[in-house]
Amino acid sequence: MADFHYLKRKEWPTLREIRLRALGESPEMFLATLAQESTYGRRKWRAEFKRGWWIVGLAGDEPVSLVGVTYASAEDRHYIEYMWVAPVYRGSGVATGMLDFAFARLRESGIHEIYLWILDGNEPASLLYKKKGFASSNVMNQLKEKPGRTEERLKLDL
């Protein structure tokens, strides 16, 4: 199992390291690409902390998971983003524990609903999110970035 903690803005290199690792290991599960995000500099990574907060899972000193909770001010909604677990830890409860950790903070903050976008074909994530209570919001997008693929917005009432 992993221990979870919130990254501080000064820990932007950790956010960058884990995010790039996720994009390299599971490129088909994300809209962004390793080639794109590996060009981001310090300013861009630090700016990510203005969009929300980031949780890292650690096994000892090794980062093994990541998730972000971001705020889309134009929509007045909170989103789960960047969700990733290292392959060796998949199926071990790390993803469930990380989401529970995030949901606790959301509830403490008075947030009662959360959204996420999931790419079609990501069955392991789909099963996890349904197990946690997410349901379709009946909003689908065709993706220009990945022709022939779609994403669906899921919603959870906390």
N, C-alpha and C positions, 0 to 999 in steps of 0.2 A: 504494500500500500504506500501511498505518498502522503506527505505533509503539505498542506496548502497555505500559501500566504499571498498577500497583495503586493504587487510590485510598486515600488516608489518611483517617482519620475527619474531619479538619478540612476535607477536600474534599467534604463532604456537599452543598454547593451544586452541584457538578459532577454528582454522582450524581442529584440532583433534576432538574437541567436536562436531562440526557440521557434519564432515565426518562420525564419528561413529554413530551419531544419524541417518543419512541418511541410512547407511548400516543396522542398526537395524530395521528401519521403512520400508524400501523398498528393501530388500535383492535380490529380483528377478530381479531388474533393473540394477544391477551392477555385474561386473565380480569378483571384490574383495569381501571378506567376512568380517563380523564384527569380527569373531574369528581371522582372519589373521591380520587385521589392528589394532585391540586392543592391540596386542603385540608390536607394534612399539613404540620406545622410542623417547625421545626428539630429538636426532640426526637425525632420519629418518624424523620426521615431519618438522624439520627445513630445511632439504635437499629438501623438496618439493618446497621451495621458489627458489631454483636454477633451477627448471624445468619450472618456469613460475610465473604467478601472480594469486592471488585468490581474488574473490569478494564475500563479504558477504552482505546479505540483512538483515536489522534490522527493526523490528517493535518495536519502543521504544528501550529498551535495549535487547530485545529477538532476537537472530539469527533465521531467518525463511527461509533463502535460501543460496545457495552456488553455485559458478561456478568457474572453473579454466580455464585459457588460458595458455597452455603449448607449448613449442617449442621442436619439435623432430629434433635434429640437423642432425641425419642420413638421414632424409627425407627432411630437409629444409622446414618443414611445421609447422603451428600453429594449435593447437587442442583445442576444447572445451572439458573439462573433469569435473567430479565430479558434474555435474548439478543435483541439488536437490532443491525442494521447500517443506516446511512443509505442510502436508495434509490440514490443515485449510486454507492455503493461495493459494491452487491450484485453478486455474480458476479465480483468482483475478487480473491478469495482472503482478504479481510479476516476473514470469519467462520471460515474454516478456520484461519488464523493465530492468531486470538484463542482458539479452542478448544485448539489445540496449546500455546499459552502457558499456559493454565489446566491442561491435562493434565500438563505438565512439573512444575508446582508440586505438584499432587496426588501424582504419583509420588514426588517428593522428600520429601513428607510421609508416605509409607507408605500412601497411600490406593490401594486396588486395584479399587474399583468406584465408579461414579458413575451417578446417575439424573437423569432430567428428565421433565417432563410436556409433551406436545405436543397442541395442539388439533387436532381433525379439520379437514381442509381446508387445512392449512398445508403444502402440497406442497413448496415450496422448502426449508423447514426440515426436513421429513421426509427429503428426498433428502440434504441435508447430513449429518444425523445418521446415516443409514444408511451413507453414505460413510465416516464416521468410526468405524463399527463398532458403533453402538448397535443393540440389538435389542429387540423387544417383551418385556416382563416379564409379559405376559398379564393386566395390570391395567388396567381401563377404568373411567371415571367418567362418569355422566350429570351434566351441569352445571345446577344450579339457576340460576346467574347468567346462563346463555345457553341457554335452553330449546331442545331439539332438537339440541344440540351435545354432543360427548363429548371427553374427553381420554384419552390413553393414556400410561402410564408406560413409558419406555424405559430400558434398562440398558446400561452399557458396562463390561466388564472391562478395566482398564488393564494 
